[in-house]
Amino acid sequence: MEMLLSLIFALGFTLIHYFSKYMRFIKAIPRSRFLSAAGGVAVAYVFIHLLPDLNKHQQVLEEAACPGLFRFLENHAYIIALLGLALFYGLEKMVKNSKSSQNEQTSPGIFWIHITSFFFYNALIGYLLVREEFESVWGMFFYFLALAVHFVTNDHSLRKDHQDIYDHYGRWGLTFAILIGWTVGAFVKLEEVYISLLTAFLAGGIVLNVLKEELPEERKSSFAAFFLGVVGYTALLLV
């Protein structure tokens, strides 16, 4: 039952990537209230679910006696989350610098580097849809809900950065990435320590990708919509 439900949610993710292009009500400046509310939902998911969940993954990593450098580090999960945040911040700066030197169009090389990173990002989300240990069916649904609205925000941002090339190639790659991640998860079960590392990395990436869309002043984001998204989704998680 859970496997079938995860497949339905994976297909739901792919439909969101496909139809987000046609959401004409979404505006960049002033920022659509829907995007601000979506950012609030994703932030609430990170702080109410993902970050507290890092404690569990931290215990897994400590018990696994990680080799090499991590053997001497105490907070493995939090360090991995920080690395995820730093990596996506570096990618974002790379894209912005490319646009500033080439007007508003990024180079094909920058585009493929950026899309490749989000390909693995989406594949990881698809994999965890199958292999994350959700407490209940509702837990899987809330995972889907938070990341569904997060995908809308990401699509909007990537389309703004890369314009037509994103619609021609990028969104299709990201759509298939979810299905590839789900398929791998359906047939390959990684050890718990690796799932903990992947989840921690994803948490850092989501934090950066959400906040970079809401914080810049020029976006003219709606605080009321953002706050409503935070409060509404938090209430759902705590019920």
N, C-alpha and C positions, 0 to 999 in steps of 0.2 A: 504493500500500500504506500509506504513512504517513498519507495523508489519511483512509483508511478507519479506521485504527487510532485516529487522533485523534477521529473521530466516535464510535467505540465508547467511548473514555474520556470524551468529553463527555456521552454518555448515562449513563455510570456516575456522573458527578458529579450529574446530575439525579436519579437513583435514590437517591443518598445523601441529598440534600435531602428527598426524599419520605419515606424510611423512617426518618430520624433521629428523627422524632417518636415512633416506636414502640420506640425503644431504652430500655426501662424500667429496664435495669440501670444507666443513667447517673444519678448523683446529684450534687447541687450541693455539699452539705456533709454529711459529709466528701466531698471531691471524689472522683469515680469514678477508679479506677486507670486505666481506659481513657482518660479525658480527659487525665490526667497523662502517660500514655505517648504519646498523640496530640500533646500539646504538645511533648514531647521530640523526636518525629519532625519536626515542623514547624521547631523551632529548629535541629535538625541540618541540615535542608535549606537553611535560610537561611544558616547560617554556613559550611557545607561547599560549597554550590553557588552560591546567589544572590549573596552578598556578594563572593566571589572573582570571580564573573562580572561584577561591576560594573567591574572593571579593563578588561575588553574593551569594555564599553559606554562607559567613560570615554574610551578611545582613539577610538571612533567619534565621540563628541561633540566631541573636540578637533579631529579632522580635518574635521568638518562646518562649523567656523567659525560657531558658533551666534550668531544676531543679538541685538541689544539688550543687556540686562543680562548675560546669560550670556557675552558676549564678554569681559567683564572678570573672570570667575570661573574659577578653575583646576579645581576639582573638581565639574564639572557633575553627574555621575551621583550622587555622594554627597550633593550638595545636594538633588537631586530625591528621593532616598531619605529624607533628613531631612524634607523637606516632606510626604512621604507619611505618615511616622510622626507628625508634628505634627498633620496634618489629622485622622487617626483618633483621636489622643489628644483633640483638641478635641471631636470628636463624642461620644466616650465620656464626657467631663466634662459635656457638655450633657445627655446622657441621664441620668446620675446625679443632676445637679442638678434635673432635671425630676421624677425619682422622689422625691427627698427632700422636694419641696414639694407633691407630690400623692400621698402614700403610696407604693404600689408600682406604680401605673399611670401610664405616660407619656401625654402628650396626643397626639391624632391628628397634630397638626402635627409634633411631635418624632419620632413614629414614621415618618412619611413622609420626613422629612429623613434619618433614620438609614438607612432601607431603601433610599432612592435612592442613598446613598453606597455601600452594599454591592451594589446593582444594578450600578453601574459597576465595582466591585471584581471581582464575579463575571464580568461581561462581558469584562473585561480578561484574566482567567484563561482564559476560553474562547477568546479571540482568540490569546493566546500559545500555547495548545495546538496551534494550527495554524501560527503564524508564527515561534515561537521556533526557533532553529536547534539542535536537539538533536543530540548527537554520535552517537547510535544510537537504536534502538528502545527499548533499556533506559533511556536517558536520559528518553524520554517517559514510560515506565512509572514511573520514580522520581518524576517531576514529578506524575503522577497520584496515586501512593501518598501522597506528602507532603501534597498539597492535599486529597485525599479525607478524610484524618483531620482536617485543619484545618477542613474544612467541617462535620464533625460537631461540633467544638468551637464554631465560630461559630454554628451552628444552636442549640445548647444555650444559648449566651449570649444570643442575640437572643430566644429563646423566654422566657427568664427575665426579660429586660428589658421585653418587650412583651406577654407572656402570649397570650391567645386571638387577638388581632388579628394576631399574627405567623403563626399557623397558618392563619388565614382568608385572609390576603392576602400577607403577607411572604414566606413560603417559596415560594409559587407564583411571585412576581416574581423571586426569586433563582434559581429553577430555570430559568425562561425566559431569564434574563440570560445564563446559560452558553451556551445554544443560540444566542441572538442573537449573542453574541461569537464563537462558533465559525463561524456563518454568515457574519458580516462577514469573519472571517479567511480563509474559504474563497474569497471572491470579491474581497476588497480587500487588496492588499499595500501596506502603508505603507513609506516609506523607512526604511532601517536606523537613521537617527538618531532617528526617532520611536519605533521599537520599543525602542531603548535607553532613551529617556526613560520609556516606559511600564513597562519591566521594572524600572528603578530605583525608580519610584514604588511599584510592587507590592512590592518588597523592603522598603521602609520600612513599608508598611501591614501586611505579614505579621509583621514584627518586633513592632510594637505590639500587634496582635491576639492574638499568641501569648503574649507576656509579661504582658499585662494579665490573662490568665486564670490564670497560674501564680503570679504574685508575691504577690497579696494574702494576708495571713496568715489571714484569716477563711475562705478557701477550704479550708484544711486539705488541701492538695495532697499527693500521695504522691511524695516525692523519689525513692524507689526505682523507681517506675514511670516517672517522668519521665526518670531517668538511664538506665533500660533502653531507653526509646524513643530517647534520644540516641545511645547506644552501638550499638544494633542497627541503626538507620538509617544511621549513619555507616559502619559496617562494610559495609553493602550498597553504599553509594556508592563506597567505596574498593576494593572487590573488583575 
